[in-house]
Amino acid sequence: MTQLTPSRRAVLHGAGTLIALPFLESFGFQRFAGASTVVPTVPKRMAFLGMGYGVTADRWYPDRSTVGEDYAFPQILKPLAKHRKDLTFIQNLMHQYSADGHSGSTFWLTGANRYEIPGQSFHNTVSVDQVAAEVLGEQTRFTSIQLATTSGAGASGDGHGPGLSLAWNRSGKPVSALNTPAATFHRLFSSDTTPLAERKQRLREQHSVLDTVLSDARAVGRSISKSDNRKLNEYLESVREIEVRLAKEEKWLAIKKTMPQDRVDEPAENLSGYQEMEVMYDLMVAAMQVDASRVFTYRMPVTSLIKSLGATMTAHNMSHYSEGERRTVSQNRDGANAKLLARFIDKLKASKEADGSSLFDNITITMGSNLSSVHSLNNCPTIVAGGGSGFRQGRHLVMDNPKTPLCNLWLSVLRGSGIQTESFGDSTGLIEELFG
């Protein structure tokens, strides 16, 4: 019988394949950690949860007069109150360049100035999750996982604005997302029954196509204008990203996908609204349990969510609330998001790591939006939870400067998670209050 050597990430060798395992106490992880001076390294993780059309601003934020630990928890977010010691509200964060009241997530994770390049009506930069993924995603099957939804008129109906997900690459181009729970499940856990040799050949063919594209592009690049050269370089950057992805896929070809500690059944194809979101959260937890990825973004639905809660109006109409039914729908939306986040945190706390800590102890979760409510771009709604960045949680913080860059938070999340970068976006420094 082959003896299994305990490690942070165990693999079984058999039938010509490597099968990655989730963190299992049965293989002696706990005993190993307790009996040795070498403690298994537990990875840092991040999850960014983006809300379109903001929140019910006069109910969602804590009272500004109650800061620190003894603040009055917002009644509308009551489902989250049981986790108040593990999360922090931050007020007075904003993006100085935000100018679009219907783009609740397009620039949320980037802080970019969409008009930065003369003559262009749209410009974006890399999002904080992708900066994190370059480091945290090196050892996982998926460098990052982007989740979204099919609800809303081309997603713009959900108040998110341009983009395919919350994520934007180094060239400021949108990163695609998994839009349904069923697609997410199969991407994360379904085995490809295609013979290994055939899959390798398929990758070789893709590499061959890229080689041809690169050769042709270099020839074109010698005889085009400066403006076209910039466009060509952006294109080549995208090609290089594909090359990296293909190389990573080749590395993982022989490693079978595994199911998490708490088995997740294949989701139904027709899930929407609240039920869809529950399953998406569960799939994120499952992916963390098998270390499939360490960086997650979720561009959350609004249209299907409010419909699943009984609303008959559009999400856009809801966002222009004052009193009456629109306000009720808006507040119900906020309460549902709070309940879903509380459930997500429950599951992360219940799932153990190799060293006995929980997934929640090692993740940084940020829920928020580039938009507070209606068309207001000030005071971006922001909740930060988890122990992954070493923040001192359980507080309500109000920044002295009402225009404190939201990018200061993203820089703090990166640095707190061990990612050494001097700046991010228009950051002016860390939010020191988070660490003390």
C-alpha positions in Angstrom: 0.0 0.0 0.0 1.4 3.4 -1.0 2.0 5.7 2.0 0.5 9.2 1.5 2.7 12.0 2.6 0.7 14.8 4.1 1.0 18.1 2.4 -1.1 21.2 1.8 -2.2 19.8 -1.6 -2.3 16.0 -1.8 -2.4 14.1 -5.1 -3.1 10.5 -5.9 -1.2 8.8 -8.7 -3.0 6.1 -10.6 -4.0 5.1 -14.1 -1.6 7.5 -15.6 -3.3 10.5 -14.0 -2.9 12.9 -11.1 -6.0 13.4 -9.0 -6.0 16.5 -6.8 -7.7 16.2 -3.5 -9.4 18.7 -1.3 -8.1 19.3 2.2 -9.0 16.1 4.2 -8.3 15.5 7.8 -8.3 11.8 7.0 -4.9 12.1 5.4 -3.5 13.5 8.6 -3.4 17.2 7.9 -4.4 18.1 11.4 -2.1 15.6 13.0 0.7 16.7 10.7 0.2 20.4 11.5 0.1 19.7 15.2 3.1 17.4 15.3 5.5 19.4 13.2 7.0 22.8 13.3 6.2 23.1 9.6 2.6 24.5 9.3 0.9 24.0 5.9 0.6 27.2 4.0 -3.0 28.3 3.7 -3.7 30.4 0.6 -5.2 33.8 0.6 -8.4 34.3 -1.4 -10.6 37.2 -2.6 -14.2 37.6 -3.6 -15.6 40.7 -5.1 -19.4 41.0 -5.2 -20.7 43.8 -7.4 -24.2 45.3 -7.0 -25.9 47.1 -10.0 -28.0 50.2 -9.3 -26.5 50.7 -5.9 -28.6 50.5 -2.7 -31.4 52.2 -0.7 -28.9 54.8 0.5 -30.9 56.3 3.4 -31.4 52.9 4.9 -28.3 50.9 3.8 -25.5 52.9 5.4 -24.9 53.0 9.2 -25.5 56.4 10.9 -22.5 58.5 10.4 -22.6 59.6 14.0 -22.0 56.1 15.3 -18.6 55.0 14.2 -16.2 52.4 15.5 -17.4 49.2 17.1 -20.5 50.5 18.8 -22.4 51.6 15.7 -26.1 51.0 15.1 -26.3 48.1 12.6 -28.7 49.0 9.7 -32.0 47.4 10.1 -32.4 46.7 6.4 -29.3 44.5 6.6 -30.4 42.6 9.7 -29.5 39.1 8.3 -25.8 40.2 8.4 -25.9 41.4 12.1 -24.8 38.0 13.4 -21.5 38.5 11.5 -21.0 42.2 12.6 -17.7 41.3 14.4 -16.4 39.9 11.1 -17.2 42.7 8.7 -16.7 46.5 8.3 -18.7 49.2 6.7 -16.6 52.0 5.0 -18.1 55.3 4.0 -16.8 58.3 1.9 -15.1 56.1 -0.8 -15.5 57.1 -4.4 -13.9 57.1 -7.9 -13.0 60.7 -8.9 -13.5 59.9 -12.6 -16.9 58.3 -12.3 -19.4 60.0 -14.6 -21.9 57.4 -15.6 -24.9 56.8 -13.3 -25.8 53.6 -15.1 -22.4 51.8 -14.8 -22.5 50.4 -11.3 -19.6 48.0 -11.9 -17.8 48.9 -15.1 -15.2 50.9 -13.2 -15.8 49.6 -9.7 -12.7 47.4 -9.6 -10.5 49.7 -11.8 -11.1 53.3 -10.9 -10.3 54.2 -14.5 -11.1 57.5 -16.3 -13.2 56.4 -19.3 -12.2 59.6 -21.2 -8.5 59.4 -20.5 -7.5 58.8 -24.1 -8.4 61.7 -26.4 -10.8 60.8 -29.2 -12.1 57.7 -27.4 -15.4 57.6 -25.7 -14.5 54.5 -23.6 -11.4 53.5 -21.8 -10.7 51.1 -18.9 -7.8 49.7 -17.1 -6.9 46.5 -15.2 -9.2 45.5 -12.3 -7.9 44.7 -8.8 -9.0 41.1 -9.0 -6.9 40.5 -12.1 -3.8 42.0 -10.4 -4.4 39.7 -7.4 -5.0 36.7 -9.7 -1.6 37.1 -11.3 -0.1 36.2 -7.9 -2.8 34.1 -6.2 -3.8 32.2 -9.3 -0.4 30.8 -10.2 -0.9 27.4 -8.6 -4.6 26.9 -9.3 -6.4 25.3 -12.3 -8.3 28.6 -12.9 -6.3 31.8 -12.5 -9.6 33.5 -11.6 -13.3 32.8 -11.8 -15.7 35.4 -13.1 -19.4 35.0 -12.5 -22.3 37.0 -13.9 -25.9 36.4 -15.1 -28.0 36.3 -18.2 -30.7 38.5 -16.6 -31.1 42.2 -17.5 -31.2 43.6 -21.0 -27.6 42.8 -22.1 -26.6 43.2 -18.4 -27.1 47.0 -18.8 -30.6 46.4 -17.6 -29.1 45.4 -14.3 -27.3 48.7 -13.9 -23.8 47.3 -14.4 -22.8 49.1 -17.6 -20.4 47.9 -20.3 -18.4 44.7 -19.7 -18.8 40.9 -19.6 -18.1 40.6 -15.9 -16.5 42.7 -13.1 -13.0 41.8 -14.4 -10.9 43.8 -16.9 -7.5 42.6 -18.1 -4.1 44.5 -18.4 -5.2 46.0 -21.6 -8.5 47.3 -20.1 -10.5 44.8 -22.1 -13.4 42.9 -20.6 -12.9 39.4 -19.2 -15.7 36.9 -20.0 -17.8 35.3 -17.3 -19.7 32.1 -16.5 -23.3 33.3 -16.7 -25.3 30.4 -15.3 -24.9 28.0 -12.3 -25.1 25.0 -14.7 -22.2 26.4 -16.9 -20.2 27.2 -13.7 -20.7 23.7 -12.3 -19.5 22.0 -15.5 -16.5 24.3 -15.9 -15.4 23.7 -12.3 -16.3 20.0 -11.7 -17.3 18.1 -14.9 -14.7 15.8 -16.3 -13.7 16.0 -19.9 -14.1 12.5 -21.3 -12.2 13.3 -24.5 -9.0 11.1 -24.6 -5.9 12.9 -23.3 -4.0 12.5 -26.6 -6.9 14.2 -28.4 -7.0 17.1 -26.0 -3.3 17.6 -26.3 -3.6 17.7 -30.1 -6.4 20.2 -29.8 -4.2 22.5 -27.7 -1.3 22.1 -30.2 -3.6 23.2 -33.0 -4.6 26.2 -31.0 -1.0 27.1 -30.4 -0.3 26.7 -34.2 -3.1 29.2 -35.0 -1.7 31.7 -32.5 1.8 31.3 -34.1 0.3 32.2 -37.5 -1.6 35.2 -36.0 1.6 36.5 -34.3 3.6 36.1 -37.5 1.1 38.0 -39.6 0.7 40.7 -36.9 4.4 41.4 -36.8 4.5 41.8 -40.6 1.5 44.2 -40.5 3.1 46.2 -37.6 6.0 47.4 -39.8 3.7 49.5 -42.0 0.9 51.0 -40.0 0.3 54.3 -38.2 1.1 55.0 -34.5 -2.6 54.8 -33.6 -3.1 51.5 -35.4 0.1 50.3 -33.7 -1.4 50.9 -30.3 -4.5 48.9 -31.3 -2.3 46.1 -32.6 -0.3 46.0 -29.4 -3.5 45.7 -27.4 -4.5 42.9 -29.7 -1.2 41.1 -29.3 -1.5 41.5 -25.5 -4.8 39.6 -25.7 -3.1 36.9 -27.8 -0.3 36.6 -25.2 -3.0 36.1 -22.6 -4.4 33.3 -24.6 -1.0 31.8 -24.9 -0.6 31.8 -21.1 -4.0 30.3 -20.6 -3.3 27.5 -23.1 0.0 26.7 -21.5 -1.8 26.5 -18.1 -4.5 24.3 -19.6 -1.8 21.9 -20.9 -0.2 21.7 -17.4 -3.6 20.7 -15.9 -4.7 18.3 -18.7 -3.8 15.1 -16.7 -5.1 16.3 -13.4 -8.7 15.3 -12.9 -11.3 17.7 -11.4 -12.5 16.8 -8.0 -15.7 17.4 -6.0 -15.6 19.4 -2.8 -16.0 18.3 0.8 -19.7 19.0 0.6 -20.8 17.5 -2.7 -22.6 19.9 -5.0 -25.2 18.5 -7.4 -25.5 19.7 -10.9 -27.8 22.8 -10.9 -30.9 23.0 -13.0 -30.7 24.9 -16.2 -33.6 27.3 -15.5 -32.4 28.8 -12.2 -32.9 32.6 -11.8 -33.0 35.3 -9.2 -32.5 34.5 -5.5 -32.2 30.8 -6.1 -29.6 31.3 -8.9 -27.6 33.5 -6.6 -27.7 30.9 -3.8 -26.2 28.3 -6.1 -23.6 30.7 -7.4 -22.4 31.4 -3.9 -22.4 27.6 -3.1 -20.3 27.0 -6.2 -17.7 29.6 -5.1 -17.4 27.8 -1.7 -17.0 24.5 -3.5 -14.3 25.9 -5.8 -12.4 27.1 -2.8 -12.7 23.8 -1.0 -10.8 22.1 -3.9 -8.5 25.1 -4.5 -9.8 25.4 -8.1 -9.3 29.2 -7.9 -8.5 31.8 -5.3 -9.9 34.9 -6.9 -13.6 35.4 -7.6 -15.8 38.1 -9.0 -19.6 38.0 -9.1 -21.6 40.6 -11.1 -24.8 40.0 -9.3 -28.2 40.1 -10.9 -30.8 42.7 -10.1 -33.6 42.2 -12.6 -34.1 38.5 -11.9 -33.5 39.0 -8.2 -36.3 41.5 -7.6 -38.7 39.5 -9.8 -38.0 36.4 -7.7 -39.0 38.5 -4.7 -42.3 39.4 -6.3 -41.6 42.7 -8.0 -43.3 43.5 -11.3 -41.3 46.6 -12.2 -38.0 46.9 -14.0 -34.7 47.2 -12.0 -34.2 50.7 -13.5 -37.6 51.9 -12.3 -36.8 50.4 -8.8 -33.5 52.4 -8.7 -35.4 55.7 -8.9 -37.2 55.1 -5.7 -38.7 57.7 -3.5 -41.7 56.3 -1.5 -44.2 53.6 -2.1 -43.7 50.4 -4.1 -40.3 51.4 -5.6 -38.8 51.9 -2.2 -40.3 48.6 -0.9 -38.7 46.7 -3.9 -35.4 48.5 -3.4 -35.3 47.6 0.3 -36.3 44.0 -0.3 -33.4 43.8 -2.8 -31.0 45.0 -0.1 -32.4 42.6 2.5 -32.0 39.7 0.1 -28.4 40.6 -0.7 -27.7 40.8 3.0 -29.3 37.4 3.6 -27.3 35.8 0.7 -24.0 37.3 2.0 -24.7 36.1 5.5 -25.4 32.6 4.2 -22.1 32.7 2.2 -20.2 33.7 5.3 -21.9 30.9 7.3 -20.6 28.4 4.7 -17.1 29.8 4.6 -16.9 29.7 8.4 -18.0 26.1 8.4 -15.4 24.9 5.8 -12.0 24.1 7.3 -8.6 24.6 5.9 -5.6 22.3 6.2 -4.3 24.1 9.4 -7.7 24.1 11.2 -8.7 27.6 10.3 -11.7 28.3 8.1 -12.1 29.5 4.5 -13.5 32.7 6.0 -10.3 33.3 8.1 -8.3 33.5 4.8 -10.5 35.3 2.4 -11.3 39.0 1.8 -14.8 39.6 0.6 -15.9 43.0 -0.7 -19.5 43.7 -1.5 -20.2 47.1 -3.1 -20.9 49.2 -6.1 -19.5 52.2 -8.0 -23.0 53.7 -7.5 -24.7 54.6 -4.3 -28.3 55.1 -5.5 -30.2 56.7 -8.4 -27.4 58.6 -10.2 -25.3 59.4 -7.2 -21.6 58.4 -7.6 -20.5 59.6 -4.1 -20.0 57.4 -1.1 -19.8 54.0 -2.8 -21.6 51.4 -0.7 -18.8 49.2 0.7 -18.7 46.2 3.1 -15.5 44.3 3.7 -15.5 40.9 5.5 -13.1 38.1 6.3 -9.6 37.7 7.6 -7.6 37.3 4.4 -6.1 40.8 4.4 -5.5 41.1 8.1 -8.0 43.9 8.6 -9.4 44.7 12.1 -13.1 43.9 11.5 -16.3 44.7 13.3 -16.3 48.4 12.8 -18.0 51.3 10.9 -15.4 53.6 9.3 -16.1 57.0 7.9 -13.2 58.5 6.0 -12.4 62.1 6.8 -12.1 63.0 3.1 -15.5 62.5 1.4 -13.6 61.9 -1.8 -11.2 59.2 -0.5 -10.3 57.1 -3.5 -12.0 53.7 -3.6 -8.7 52.5 -5.0 -7.1 53.1 -1.6 -9.3 50.1 -0.5 -8.1 48.0 -3.4 -4.5 48.8 -2.6 -5.1 47.9 1.0 -6.7 44.5 0.0 -3.8 43.7 -2.2 -1.1 44.7 0.3 -2.9 43.0 3.2 -3.0 39.8 1.2 0.7 39.8 0.6 0.7 41.2 -2.9 3.4 43.8 -3.1 2.4 46.7 -5.2 3.1 50.4 -4.6 -0.1 51.8 -6.0 -3.3 50.9 -7.8 -5.4 53.1 -10.0 -5.6 56.6 -8.5 -4.8 55.4 -5.0 -3.1 57.9 -2.6 -2.2 55.4 0.0 -3.5 52.6 2.3 -6.6 52.9 4.5 -4.5 52.6 7.6 -7.7 52.5 9.8 -8.4 49.0 8.5 -5.2 47.6 9.9 -5.3 49.2 13.4 
